Amino acid sequence: MDQRPVDLKKHKSLSEDIYKRACRIIPGGVSRNTLYRKPYPYYISHASGCYTTDVDGIERIDFANNMAALIHGHAHPKIVEGVIKQVRKGTAYTMATEEEVFFAQSLCNRAPGFEKIRFVNSGTEAVMAMIKASRAFTGRSLIAKSEGAYHGTYDYAEVSQFANPTNWGDINHPNSVPLANGTPQGVLSDVIVFPYNDIERTIAILNKRAGEIACVLIDPVPHRVGLMPGNSDFIEAVYNWTRKNGALLAFDEVVTFRVNYGGAQQNYTVKPDLTALGKIIGGGFPVGAFTGRSDIMKVLDPGESKLLFPHSGTFSANPVTMTAGRIAMELFDEEAVQRLNILTQKALYQITEAIKIADVPVSITGAGSMFRIHLKEVAPTTYREAYQSKETTTLIKEMLDYLFIREKIMMINTLTCMFSTVMTQTEIDVLSQALLNTFKQFKPRIDALL
């Protein structure tokens, strides 16, 4: 094993030249901050299955899958074939397409609460529209969300996304913390923040504004919070609170829909009123959708005498995305879901063994085909437990660089993996060995975090 520290300055490549050009015309050289890295991001040449090749010809195994969006990896032959066929017929029209209907039927068959559905172009749009539909249906303006949860880039949804010890306030009544500079105070005042998986505190916080809350927004396995599933008791308590107080329960399953055939909500006895979808349902193309009870979704119906929520979008339900998404989700049938989840469990077993061999204080959280590695001996159960110090985030970045450069492994920037159906035991073996090497390489610094 190579014990030398990673020195990025020695890795000159075509990516550096491309990045210099990018910085002249794009702020920071990137249009997605998640791709930013020092001294420069690496640029892709092509990808197939679970392997990517950069502009310098270096191949890596992709365990990030475009931030959980590629459930079948890159350039799946059946998706490519369907998309090419559709592109030849046209990519977007000022007319409806039957592909939208086919895909809507396919998705609504996956979960009992999916009675009606609308398509948009991103997970952010899906959550935004879901919030607006909740307001239109209830006539209320406030929303409630968990501290630390990521729900896209909509002003209201991003409140307290990166709350930290200097600003998050008392756990009994967390502050509504802005993300972007200049966020209006009115936005902050309209968002109630509660601690995830904490029933007593959450219900007490919700009770204070009970008659004003349109929806309680929950990600059932929130990545930024810590990628720990919502406890059944917690989800049921919030659901019961919404029944009692005339609010809606809205699930953000943009990431978590991969957990089961019917999404993470399949794990609970109660069902949300509305659900936001995205990522894997696009088959590799930009997509979003929100779905739920027919009486709620009726606020979008232009045929109603009083339209409560006018909604449209130039590229919403475009036939290319609808085709790719339908094929991708048909391929992700119940057998495929089970097979992928079993493979992930095998990976978790091997990684747990690597943690024991390296003797490092590391834990794992996750669900289905996704998991996150924490540099903590005990797995966190709340956002504040999962919160990472500057020393921890710096170490994680260096570990990710080591994995990327030395081990040829791609992971999401929180030490998170999102598996794809094209992976096999071969890739799992490479991943577990790479992580063992990384744990050994950085053991003194991981130990020092205790």
NUSE-303961 format. One record per residue (C-alpha): residue number from 1; residue in one letter; x, y, z. Coordinates in steps of 0.5 Angstrom, whole numbers. Layout:
{NUM,"a",{X,Y,Z}},
...
This chain:
{1,"m",{0,0,0}},
{2,"d",{2,7,-2}},
{3,"q",{3,11,5}},
{4,"r",{5,17,2}},
{5,"p",{0,23,3}},
{6,"v",{-3,25,-3}},
{7,"d",{0,31,-7}},
{8,"l",{-5,34,-12}},
{9,"k",{0,39,-14}},
{10,"k",{4,33,-18}},
{11,"h",{-2,31,-21}},
{12,"k",{-2,36,-27}},
{13,"s",{-7,34,-33}},
{14,"l",{-12,37,-38}},
{15,"s",{-17,38,-33}},
{16,"e",{-12,44,-30}},
{17,"d",{-12,47,-37}},
{18,"i",{-20,46,-38}},
{19,"y",{-21,49,-31}},
{20,"k",{-17,55,-32}},
{21,"r",{-21,57,-39}},
{22,"a",{-27,55,-34}},
{23,"c",{-26,60,-29}},
{24,"r",{-25,66,-34}},
{25,"i",{-33,65,-36}},
{26,"i",{-36,61,-30}},
{27,"p",{-36,64,-23}},
{28,"g",{-31,59,-19}},
{29,"g",{-31,55,-26}},
{30,"v",{-37,51,-24}},
{31,"s",{-44,51,-25}},
{32,"r",{-45,46,-19}},
{33,"n",{-41,47,-13}},
{34,"t",{-41,40,-11}},
{35,"l",{-36,39,-17}},
{36,"y",{-31,44,-14}},
{37,"r",{-25,42,-11}},
{38,"k",{-18,45,-10}},
{39,"p",{-13,46,-14}},
{40,"y",{-18,44,-20}},
{41,"p",{-24,39,-21}},
{42,"y",{-23,33,-26}},
{43,"y",{-26,33,-32}},
{44,"i",{-30,27,-35}},
{45,"s",{-29,24,-42}},
{46,"h",{-34,18,-42}},
{47,"a",{-37,13,-38}},
{48,"s",{-40,6,-38}},
{49,"g",{-44,2,-33}},
{50,"c",{-40,4,-26}},
{51,"y",{-34,6,-29}},
{52,"t",{-32,13,-31}},
{53,"t",{-26,15,-35}},
{54,"d",{-23,22,-35}},
{55,"v",{-20,27,-40}},
{56,"d",{-13,24,-38}},
{57,"g",{-15,17,-39}},
{58,"i",{-16,15,-32}},
{59,"e",{-21,10,-30}},
{60,"r",{-25,10,-24}},
{61,"i",{-31,6,-21}},
{62,"d",{-37,11,-19}},
{63,"f",{-40,10,-13}},
{64,"a",{-43,17,-13}},
{65,"n",{-47,16,-19}},
{66,"n",{-48,23,-20}},
{67,"m",{-51,25,-13}},
{68,"a",{-55,19,-13}},
{69,"a",{-59,20,-20}},
{70,"l",{-56,14,-24}},
{71,"i",{-59,8,-21}},
{72,"h",{-57,4,-27}},
{73,"g",{-50,7,-28}},
{74,"h",{-48,11,-34}},
{75,"a",{-50,10,-41}},
{76,"h",{-55,4,-40}},
{77,"p",{-56,1,-47}},
{78,"k",{-64,0,-46}},
{79,"i",{-64,7,-44}},
{80,"v",{-59,10,-50}},
{81,"e",{-63,6,-55}},
{82,"g",{-70,9,-53}},
{83,"v",{-67,16,-52}},
{84,"i",{-64,16,-59}},
{85,"k",{-71,13,-62}},
{86,"q",{-74,19,-59}},
{87,"v",{-69,24,-60}},
{88,"r",{-70,23,-68}},
{89,"k",{-78,24,-67}},
{90,"g",{-76,31,-63}},
{91,"t",{-74,33,-56}},
{92,"a",{-80,38,-54}},
{93,"y",{-86,40,-57}},
{94,"t",{-92,45,-55}},
{95,"m",{-96,39,-55}},
{96,"a",{-97,34,-50}},
{97,"t",{-94,27,-51}},
{98,"e",{-97,20,-50}},
{99,"e",{-90,18,-46}},
{100,"e",{-92,23,-41}},
{101,"v",{-98,19,-40}},
{102,"f",{-94,12,-40}},
{103,"f",{-89,14,-35}},
{104,"a",{-94,17,-30}},
{105,"q",{-98,11,-30}},
{106,"s",{-92,7,-29}},
{107,"l",{-90,11,-23}},
{108,"c",{-97,11,-20}},
{109,"n",{-97,4,-20}},
{110,"r",{-91,4,-15}},
{111,"a",{-94,7,-9}},
{112,"p",{-101,7,-6}},
{113,"g",{-101,14,-4}},
{114,"f",{-99,16,-12}},
{115,"e",{-106,18,-14}},
{116,"k",{-104,24,-19}},
{117,"i",{-97,26,-21}},
{118,"r",{-94,32,-24}},
{119,"f",{-87,33,-28}},
{120,"v",{-82,38,-27}},
{121,"n",{-75,39,-29}},
{122,"s",{-71,38,-22}},
{123,"g",{-72,35,-15}},
{124,"t",{-71,43,-13}},
{125,"e",{-77,44,-17}},
{126,"a",{-81,38,-15}},
{127,"v",{-80,40,-7}},
{128,"m",{-82,48,-9}},
{129,"a",{-88,46,-13}},
{130,"m",{-90,41,-7}},
{131,"i",{-90,46,-2}},
{132,"k",{-94,51,-6}},
{133,"a",{-99,46,-7}},
{134,"s",{-99,45,0}},
{135,"r",{-101,52,1}},
{136,"a",{-106,53,-4}},
{137,"f",{-110,47,-1}},
{138,"t",{-109,49,6}},
{139,"g",{-110,56,5}},
{140,"r",{-104,57,10}},
{141,"s",{-97,60,9}},
{142,"l",{-92,56,14}},
{143,"i",{-88,50,13}},
{144,"a",{-84,46,18}},
{145,"k",{-78,42,16}},
{146,"s",{-72,39,20}},
{147,"e",{-66,42,22}},
{148,"g",{-60,40,17}},
{149,"a",{-64,37,12}},
{150,"y",{-63,39,4}},
{151,"h",{-69,40,0}},
{152,"g",{-66,43,-6}},
{153,"t",{-65,51,-7}},
{154,"y",{-72,54,-6}},
{155,"d",{-71,59,-1}},
{156,"y",{-76,56,4}},
{157,"a",{-73,49,3}},
{158,"e",{-66,51,4}},
{159,"v",{-67,54,11}},
{160,"s",{-62,51,17}},
{161,"q",{-59,47,11}},
{162,"f",{-52,49,14}},
{163,"a",{-54,51,21}},
{164,"n",{-48,50,26}},
{165,"p",{-46,51,33}},
{166,"t",{-45,59,33}},
{167,"n",{-53,60,30}},
{168,"w",{-57,54,31}},
{169,"g",{-60,56,38}},
{170,"d",{-63,52,43}},
{171,"i",{-65,45,41}},
{172,"n",{-72,46,44}},
{173,"h",{-73,52,39}},
{174,"p",{-68,52,33}},
{175,"n",{-67,58,30}},
{176,"s",{-69,59,22}},
{177,"v",{-62,60,19}},
{178,"p",{-61,63,12}},
{179,"l",{-57,59,7}},
{180,"a",{-56,65,2}},
{181,"n",{-54,72,4}},
{182,"g",{-60,77,3}},
{183,"t",{-65,71,4}},
{184,"p",{-71,75,6}},
{185,"q",{-73,75,14}},
{186,"g",{-80,74,11}},
{187,"v",{-78,67,9}},
{188,"l",{-74,65,15}},
{189,"s",{-81,67,19}},
{190,"d",{-85,62,15}},
{191,"v",{-80,56,16}},
{192,"i",{-81,52,23}},
{193,"v",{-75,48,24}},
{194,"f",{-75,42,28}},
{195,"p",{-70,37,31}},
{196,"y",{-70,30,26}},
{197,"n",{-72,24,30}},
{198,"d",{-74,28,36}},
{199,"i",{-81,27,38}},
{200,"e",{-82,31,44}},
{201,"r",{-79,37,42}},
{202,"t",{-82,37,35}},
{203,"i",{-89,36,37}},
{204,"a",{-88,42,42}},
{205,"i",{-85,46,37}},
{206,"l",{-90,45,32}},
{207,"n",{-96,46,37}},
{208,"k",{-94,53,38}},
{209,"r",{-96,55,30}},
{210,"a",{-101,49,29}},
{211,"g",{-106,53,26}},
{212,"e",{-101,56,21}},
{213,"i",{-97,50,18}},
{214,"a",{-99,48,11}},
{215,"c",{-94,42,11}},
{216,"v",{-89,39,15}},
{217,"l",{-83,37,10}},
{218,"i",{-79,30,11}},
{219,"d",{-74,27,8}},
{220,"p",{-75,20,11}},
{221,"v",{-67,18,10}},
{222,"p",{-64,25,10}},
{223,"h",{-57,25,7}},
{224,"r",{-55,32,10}},
{225,"v",{-58,31,17}},
{226,"g",{-53,24,17}},
{227,"l",{-57,19,12}},
{228,"m",{-60,16,18}},
{229,"p",{-67,13,17}},
{230,"g",{-73,17,21}},
{231,"n",{-75,13,26}},
{232,"s",{-82,9,25}},
{233,"d",{-85,13,32}},
{234,"f",{-82,19,30}},
{235,"i",{-86,19,23}},
{236,"e",{-92,16,26}},
{237,"a",{-92,22,31}},
{238,"v",{-91,27,26}},
{239,"y",{-97,24,21}},
{240,"n",{-102,24,27}},
{241,"w",{-100,31,29}},
{242,"t",{-102,33,22}},
{243,"r",{-108,29,22}},
{244,"k",{-110,33,28}},
{245,"n",{-108,40,26}},
{246,"g",{-110,40,19}},
{247,"a",{-103,40,16}},
{248,"l",{-100,36,10}},
{249,"l",{-95,31,11}},
{250,"a",{-90,32,5}},
{251,"f",{-84,27,4}},
{252,"d",{-78,29,0}},
{253,"e",{-76,22,-4}},
{254,"v",{-72,25,-9}},
{255,"v",{-66,21,-6}},
{256,"t",{-69,16,-2}},
{257,"f",{-74,13,-8}},
{258,"r",{-69,8,-9}},
{259,"v",{-69,5,-2}},
{260,"n",{-75,0,-4}},
{261,"y",{-80,-1,-10}},
{262,"g",{-84,4,-7}},
{263,"g",{-79,9,-4}},
{264,"a",{-77,9,3}},
{265,"q",{-84,11,5}},
{266,"q",{-86,3,4}},
{267,"n",{-82,2,11}},
{268,"y",{-88,6,15}},
{269,"t",{-95,4,16}},
{270,"v",{-97,11,15}},
{271,"k",{-97,15,8}},
{272,"p",{-95,22,6}},
{273,"d",{-100,26,3}},
{274,"l",{-95,29,-2}},
{275,"t",{-89,26,-5}},
{276,"a",{-83,30,-9}},
{277,"l",{-79,25,-13}},
{278,"g",{-73,26,-18}},
{279,"k",{-66,24,-19}},
{280,"i",{-67,16,-21}},
{281,"i",{-74,17,-24}},
{282,"g",{-70,21,-30}},
{283,"g",{-66,15,-33}},
{284,"g",{-60,20,-33}},
{285,"f",{-64,26,-35}},
{286,"p",{-66,32,-31}},
{287,"v",{-73,31,-28}},
{288,"g",{-77,32,-22}},
{289,"a",{-84,30,-20}},
{290,"f",{-89,31,-15}},
{291,"t",{-95,26,-13}},
{292,"g",{-100,25,-8}},
{293,"r",{-108,25,-6}},
{294,"s",{-112,27,-12}},
{295,"d",{-116,32,-8}},
{296,"i",{-110,36,-6}},
{297,"m",{-107,35,-13}},
{298,"k",{-113,38,-16}},
{299,"v",{-111,45,-14}},
{300,"l",{-107,44,-20}},
{301,"d",{-112,42,-25}},
{302,"p",{-114,48,-30}},
{303,"g",{-120,45,-32}},
{304,"e",{-123,47,-25}},
{305,"s",{-127,53,-24}},
{306,"k",{-122,56,-19}},
{307,"l",{-115,55,-21}},
{308,"l",{-111,55,-14}},
{309,"f",{-104,53,-16}},
{310,"p",{-103,55,-24}},
{311,"h",{-97,51,-26}},
{312,"s",{-93,50,-32}},
{313,"g",{-86,49,-35}},
{314,"t",{-83,49,-42}},
{315,"f",{-79,43,-41}},
{316,"s",{-83,39,-36}},
{317,"a",{-85,32,-38}},
{318,"n",{-81,33,-45}},
{319,"p",{-81,26,-48}},
{320,"v",{-74,25,-48}},
{321,"t",{-74,25,-40}},
{322,"m",{-80,21,-40}},
{323,"t",{-78,16,-44}},
{324,"a",{-71,15,-41}},
{325,"g",{-75,15,-34}},
{326,"r",{-80,10,-36}},
{327,"i",{-75,5,-38}},
{328,"a",{-70,6,-32}},
{329,"m",{-76,5,-27}},
{330,"e",{-78,-1,-31}},
{331,"l",{-71,-4,-30}},
{332,"f",{-71,-2,-23}},
{333,"d",{-77,-7,-21}},
{334,"e",{-78,-11,-15}},
{335,"e",{-73,-16,-16}},
{336,"a",{-67,-11,-18}},
{337,"v",{-69,-7,-12}},
{338,"q",{-68,-13,-8}},
{339,"r",{-62,-15,-11}},
{340,"l",{-58,-8,-11}},
{341,"n",{-60,-8,-3}},
{342,"i",{-57,-15,-2}},
{343,"l",{-51,-13,-5}},
{344,"t",{-51,-6,-1}},
{345,"q",{-51,-10,5}},
{346,"k",{-45,-15,3}},
{347,"a",{-41,-8,2}},
{348,"l",{-43,-6,9}},
{349,"y",{-41,-12,12}},
{350,"q",{-34,-12,8}},
{351,"i",{-33,-5,10}},
{352,"t",{-35,-6,17}},
{353,"e",{-29,-11,17}},
{354,"a",{-25,-6,14}},
{355,"i",{-26,-2,20}},
{356,"k",{-25,-7,25}},
{357,"i",{-18,-9,22}},
{358,"a",{-16,-2,21}},
{359,"d",{-18,-1,28}},
{360,"v",{-21,6,27}},
{361,"p",{-27,10,30}},
{362,"v",{-32,10,24}},
{363,"s",{-39,8,24}},
{364,"i",{-44,7,18}},
{365,"t",{-51,10,17}},
{366,"g",{-56,9,11}},
{367,"a",{-62,5,8}},
{368,"g",{-63,1,2}},
{369,"s",{-57,2,-3}},
{370,"m",{-54,8,0}},
{371,"f",{-50,9,6}},
{372,"r",{-45,14,9}},
{373,"i",{-39,13,13}},
{374,"h",{-38,18,19}},
{375,"l",{-31,19,23}},
{376,"k",{-35,17,29}},
{377,"e",{-35,11,34}},
{378,"v",{-42,11,35}},
{379,"a",{-47,12,29}},
{380,"p",{-51,19,30}},
{381,"t",{-58,19,30}},
{382,"t",{-59,27,30}},
{383,"y",{-57,33,26}},
{384,"r",{-53,36,32}},
{385,"e",{-50,29,33}},
{386,"a",{-47,28,26}},
{387,"y",{-45,35,25}},
{388,"q",{-38,36,23}},
{389,"s",{-32,40,26}},
{390,"k",{-28,44,21}},
{391,"e",{-22,39,23}},
{392,"t",{-27,33,21}},
{393,"t",{-29,36,14}},
{394,"t",{-22,38,12}},
{395,"l",{-20,30,14}},
{396,"i",{-26,28,10}},
{397,"k",{-24,32,4}},
{398,"e",{-17,29,4}},
{399,"m",{-19,22,5}},
{400,"l",{-24,23,-1}},
{401,"d",{-18,26,-5}},
{402,"y",{-14,20,-3}},
{403,"l",{-19,15,-5}},
{404,"f",{-20,19,-12}},
{405,"i",{-13,19,-14}},
{406,"r",{-9,13,-11}},
{407,"e",{-15,8,-11}},
{408,"k",{-19,10,-17}},
{409,"i",{-26,11,-13}},
{410,"m",{-31,16,-13}},
{411,"m",{-35,18,-7}},
{412,"i",{-40,23,-6}},
{413,"n",{-37,29,-2}},
{414,"t",{-39,27,5}},
{415,"l",{-36,20,5}},
{416,"t",{-43,17,2}},
{417,"c",{-44,12,-3}},
{418,"m",{-50,11,-8}},
{419,"f",{-50,4,-11}},
{420,"s",{-52,2,-18}},
{421,"t",{-55,-4,-21}},
{422,"v",{-49,-5,-26}},
{423,"m",{-45,-6,-20}},
{424,"t",{-42,-13,-18}},
{425,"q",{-38,-17,-12}},
{426,"t",{-32,-15,-16}},
{427,"e",{-33,-7,-15}},
{428,"i",{-35,-8,-8}},
{429,"d",{-29,-12,-6}},
{430,"v",{-25,-6,-9}},
{431,"l",{-29,-1,-5}},
{432,"s",{-28,-5,1}},
{433,"q",{-20,-6,0}},
{434,"a",{-20,2,-2}},
{435,"l",{-23,4,4}},
{436,"l",{-19,-1,9}},
{437,"n",{-12,2,5}},
{438,"t",{-15,9,7}},
{439,"f",{-17,8,14}},
{440,"k",{-10,5,15}},
{441,"q",{-7,11,12}},
{442,"f",{-11,16,16}},
{443,"k",{-12,12,22}},
{444,"p",{-7,17,27}},
{445,"r",{-12,23,25}},
{446,"i",{-18,19,25}},
{447,"d",{-16,17,32}},
{448,"a",{-15,24,34}},
{449,"l",{-22,26,33}},
{450,"l",{-24,23,39}},
